[in-house]
Amino acid sequence: MKKYIFITPEGSTFSPNGNEIENMQVIGIVEDVMDENEAYKKLLMENDWIIDSEFNVAEFICYEIN
């Protein structure tokens, strides 16, 4: 079985001095799947907040990790 991490270019964070920084953000990690398509489906099924937060899921970047 494989493990995948999903990141998005959408979003920002704040630096320690309070400045807003645009960055890539980790959306989630999915384990115990056969391929990227299964990982994507599992990610969305197990995390309703992704759709509720109005992320553009088409912009997600997926990498297989160990």
Secondary structure, 3 states (H helix, E strand, C coil): CEEEEEEECCCEEECCCCCEEECCEEEEEEEEECCHHHHHHHHHHHCHHHHHCCCCHHHCEEEEEC
